[in-house]
Amino acid sequence: MCSAILAVVGVIVVPTTATATGPGTVLAWGANGQGQLGDGTTTGRLTPVQVTGIDEITAVAAGESTGYAMAWGAVQAWGDNSHNELGDGTTTDRLTPVQVSDLVDVIAVGAGAHNGYAVRSDGTAWAWGENSDGAVGDGTTVNRSTPVQVSDLTDVISVAGGMHTGYAVRSDGTAWAWGFNNAGQLGDGTTTSRSTPVQVSNLTQVKAVAGGVYRGYALRDDGTVWAWGSNSFGALGNGTTTDSLTPVPVSGLTQIIAIAAGSNSGYALRSDGTVWAWGYNYVGQLGDGTTTNSPTPVQVSGLTRVAAIAAGAYTGYALRRDGTVRAWGSNAGGALGDGTNTNRPTPAQVTGLSGISAIAGGGLSGYAVH
């Protein structure tokens, strides 16, 4: 799954509900100060509302205050555009979706805090948005208001973003990273930022990546999870709080089938349908009923039969096999979608959602595809 990171707080929230009206409809809830809910307003919502004007969507992703959706080989975006996150050639925030310029044949979409990422059917990776530290990966540090190709990457199958850092998985099972590297989040053994991709060291058989704030995560074919970069609050999950410039295994995780990353917390879905979390927990984002940080994974309470996971800045999300969605952690701006602003250290049901096929987490907003 694709994650999104550190968010700016401060919105008025108003309870409302919406019913999905067609296949591939996107629903959103939570903070909306930059229009990231895509409903034509900047009014925060405590329960889901429909993103205006798009359907037949197959995937969603979210940045700090920007939403992305993919359908028929194109990408739509809405919300904050102060760093060119929408890829439409402007810096104008959009309260409803606009098409990302010049992207066709897209098969996967991802997001960083202030960047959009996409994979085309020819195996190339594309990026746009904030680029002061090279997060676009085109060899420059110039912001890009429309997509440019990430340099020197072929046979890409998936992409993800962190805080000013991009990640990709190639079909040969290698992981690659580019952008900001202050804490070793590129995983190449250095703290040197890179404006073009470098290979993450000592990782093979990778099938998915995720990015947090100054750290990366990888899921390998053998069901193990690896992490590198900043280890604040134990977010690498290896039992320590020591940063690592190369990948280390997250302790005790096996049979993992999906991963997600919050600002300073990691999440993993096991094949038995349980969810595990580690790292920062000050508002209950580990979902274990406490607000105690954990440098090793703990089980999210009361969750079974989970099919997919996602994370916002300080919120975890789970899509159950029955098509309903659960959320836990910070409820600032209504990020839990349960009709309140009350933080929850254990999962609560997102109001009014059923028949959901995909989820994503933004800074303080959640997204679902009906």
Buried (B, 14 or more C-beta within 10 A) or exposed (E): BBBBBBBBBEBEBBEBBBEBEEEBBBBBBBBBBBBBBBBBBBBBBBBBBBBBBBBEBBBBBBBBBBBBBBBEEBBBBBBBBBBBBBBBBBBEBBBBBBBBBEBEEBBBBBBBBBBBBBBBEEBBBBBBBBBBBBBBBBBBBEBBBBBBBBBBBEEBBBBBBBBBBBBBBBEEBBBBBBBBBBBBBBBBBBBEBBBBBBBBBEBEEBBBBBBBBBBBBBBBEEBBBBBBBBBBBBBBBBBBBEBBBBBBBBBBBEEBBBBBBBBBBBBBBBEEBBBBBBBBBBBBBBBBBBBEBBBBBBBBBEBEEBBBBBBBBBBBBBBBEEBBBBBBBBBBBBBBBBBBBEBBBBBBBBBBBEEBBBBBBBBBBBBBBB
